[in-house]
């Protein structure tokens, strides 16, 4: 049995356990005793404002943090998240920012406009 999380609609399967979430999940990364989940951008289509779609979720399903976004512009959300070679959590936003996110708080540590 793999410890790699597998997104399946509004849940993630990890270590043989199903964790129910509030939106469909596009990406999930295991980090110790919690998951970093990026909800599907389509879960917010047609709604005004931003979509804070990156969260750390404990294995019991409770939310540890919701990541900051680099802007408060309508339509901003994260479309990709990865762990870079330095083990930093890096997220890319629709408003053309690349952000390093703090693993423990979800706060933006660094951001760079790349358009």
Buried (B, 14 or more C-beta within 10 A) or exposed (E): EEEEBEBEEBBBBBEEEEBEBEBBBBBBBBBEEBBBBBBBBEBBEEEEEBBBBBBBBEBEBEBBBEBBBBBEEEBBBBEEBEEEEEEBBBBBBBBEBBBBBBBEEBEBEEBEEEE
